[in-house]
Amino acid sequence: MSKILIACLSLNGHTRQLADYIAEGVRISGNEAVVQNITELQKPDDLAGYDGFIFGCPTYHRDMPAAMKPFLFMAKNAGLADKSGGAFGSYTHSGDAPKIVFDTMEHVFRMNVVSLGALNVLEDRIDTQDYIRACHDYARAVCEAAG
């Protein structure tokens, strides 16, 4: 059984809702899911003990929210190379942030990111069965990569 950290920043609750659906998918896959707000993760040791990581944030003005950047700088020092990973987020019009987070995980952290790319969901479609299923499938892919 793998232990997956789903760390997210949510401004209006939409990205947190996605995190909960992803956590549900991790659990359906027979693995352990831990959901935390990135503000609760202050030092690299806070990321220790996990087999996989899924980081999430919304897109805000075609970028990630300001609080996500210090979290990523901190995570860079957590020794995440070769760990399983993925990124997700919600958006209303551009959806750029999850791709930026995903690329950081792949190219800067050197993580084993899922081939699906970043999961990006329009805010008004989060509660649809198709996107709930997409969250579950995304979680399963990260779990499979984690072993």
C-alpha positions as CSV (number, residue, x, y, z in Angstrom):
1,M,0.0,0.0,0.0
2,S,1.3,3.4,-1.0
3,K,0.9,6.6,1.0
4,I,0.0,9.6,-1.2
5,L,0.2,13.2,-0.1
6,I,-2.3,15.5,-1.8
7,A,-1.1,19.0,-1.0
8,C,-3.2,21.9,-2.3
9,L,-4.0,25.5,-2.1
10,S,-7.7,26.5,-2.6
11,L,-8.9,30.0,-2.7
12,N,-12.6,29.4,-3.0
13,G,-13.0,25.7,-2.1
14,H,-13.0,24.4,-5.7
15,T,-9.4,23.0,-5.7
16,R,-10.0,21.5,-2.3
17,Q,-13.1,19.8,-3.7
18,L,-10.9,18.3,-6.4
19,A,-8.3,17.2,-3.8
20,D,-11.1,15.3,-1.9
21,Y,-12.2,13.5,-5.1
22,I,-8.6,12.6,-5.8
23,A,-8.1,11.3,-2.3
24,E,-11.3,9.2,-2.7
25,G,-9.6,7.8,-5.9
26,V,-6.5,7.0,-3.9
27,R,-8.5,5.1,-1.3
28,I,-10.6,3.3,-3.9
29,S,-7.2,2.1,-5.3
30,G,-6.4,0.6,-1.9
31,N,-3.9,3.2,-0.9
32,E,-3.6,5.8,1.9
33,A,-4.4,9.4,1.1
34,V,-3.5,12.4,3.1
35,V,-4.9,15.8,2.1
36,Q,-3.2,18.9,3.5
37,N,-3.3,22.6,2.8
38,I,0.1,23.7,1.6
39,T,0.2,26.3,4.4
40,E,0.5,23.4,6.8
41,L,3.7,22.1,5.1
42,Q,6.5,24.4,6.2
43,K,9.7,22.4,5.9
44,P,11.1,19.6,3.7
45,D,10.7,17.1,6.5
46,D,6.9,17.6,6.3
47,L,7.0,15.8,3.0
48,A,8.9,12.8,4.3
49,G,7.3,9.3,4.4
50,Y,5.1,9.5,1.3
51,D,5.4,7.4,-1.8
52,G,3.7,9.8,-4.1
53,F,2.7,13.4,-4.3
54,I,-0.1,15.3,-6.0
55,F,0.1,19.1,-5.8
56,G,-2.9,21.3,-6.6
57,C,-3.8,24.9,-6.9
58,P,-6.2,27.1,-8.9
59,T,-5.2,29.4,-11.8
60,Y,-5.4,33.0,-10.7
61,H,-4.7,35.7,-13.3
62,R,-3.0,33.1,-15.6
63,D,-0.6,32.0,-12.9
64,M,-0.5,30.1,-9.7
65,P,-1.5,31.9,-6.5
66,A,1.4,33.6,-4.7
67,A,1.4,31.2,-1.8
68,M,2.1,28.2,-4.1
69,K,5.5,29.5,-5.1
70,P,7.2,29.4,-1.6
71,F,5.7,25.9,-1.2
72,L,7.4,24.7,-4.4
73,F,10.7,26.3,-3.4
74,M,10.5,24.4,-0.1
75,A,9.5,21.1,-1.8
76,K,12.5,21.4,-4.1
77,N,14.6,20.6,-1.0
78,A,12.6,17.6,0.1
79,G,14.4,15.0,-2.1
80,L,11.4,14.1,-4.3
81,A,13.4,12.9,-7.2
82,D,12.1,9.6,-8.7
83,K,8.9,9.8,-6.5
84,S,5.5,9.4,-8.2
85,G,3.8,12.7,-8.8
86,G,1.0,14.7,-10.5
87,A,-0.6,18.1,-10.4
88,F,-4.2,19.4,-10.6
89,G,-6.2,22.5,-10.3
90,S,-9.4,24.4,-11.1
91,Y,-9.9,27.4,-13.3
92,T,-12.5,29.7,-14.8
93,H,-10.8,31.0,-18.0
94,S,-7.1,30.1,-18.5
95,G,-6.0,27.0,-16.5
96,D,-2.3,27.6,-16.6
97,A,-1.2,26.9,-13.0
98,P,-1.5,23.1,-12.9
99,K,0.7,22.7,-16.0
100,I,3.3,25.0,-14.4
101,V,3.3,22.9,-11.2
102,F,3.4,19.7,-13.2
103,D,6.4,20.9,-15.2
104,T,8.2,22.0,-12.0
105,M,7.7,18.5,-10.5
106,E,9.0,16.9,-13.7
107,H,11.9,19.1,-14.7
108,V,13.0,20.7,-11.5
109,F,12.2,18.1,-8.9
110,R,13.0,15.2,-11.4
111,M,9.9,13.3,-10.2
112,N,8.3,10.4,-12.0
113,V,5.2,12.3,-13.1
114,V,2.2,10.6,-14.6
115,S,1.9,10.5,-18.4
116,L,-1.5,12.0,-18.2
117,G,-0.1,15.5,-17.7
118,A,-1.8,17.9,-15.3
119,L,-5.5,17.5,-14.3
120,N,-7.3,20.7,-15.0
121,V,-11.0,21.2,-14.3
122,L,-13.3,24.1,-15.1
123,E,-14.8,25.2,-11.8
124,D,-18.4,24.9,-13.0
125,R,-17.8,21.2,-14.0
126,I,-16.2,19.9,-10.8
127,D,-19.2,18.0,-9.6
128,T,-20.0,16.2,-12.8
129,Q,-19.6,12.5,-12.9
130,D,-17.1,12.7,-15.8
131,Y,-14.7,14.9,-13.7
132,I,-15.2,12.9,-10.5
133,R,-14.2,9.9,-12.5
134,A,-11.3,11.8,-14.0
135,C,-10.1,12.6,-10.4
136,H,-10.3,8.9,-9.5
137,D,-8.5,7.8,-12.6
138,Y,-5.8,10.4,-12.1
139,A,-5.3,9.2,-8.5
140,R,-5.1,5.6,-9.7
141,A,-2.3,6.6,-12.2
142,V,-0.2,8.2,-9.5
143,C,-0.8,5.2,-7.2
144,E,0.3,2.8,-9.9
145,A,3.5,4.8,-10.5
146,A,4.2,4.8,-6.8
147,G,4.1,1.0,-6.8
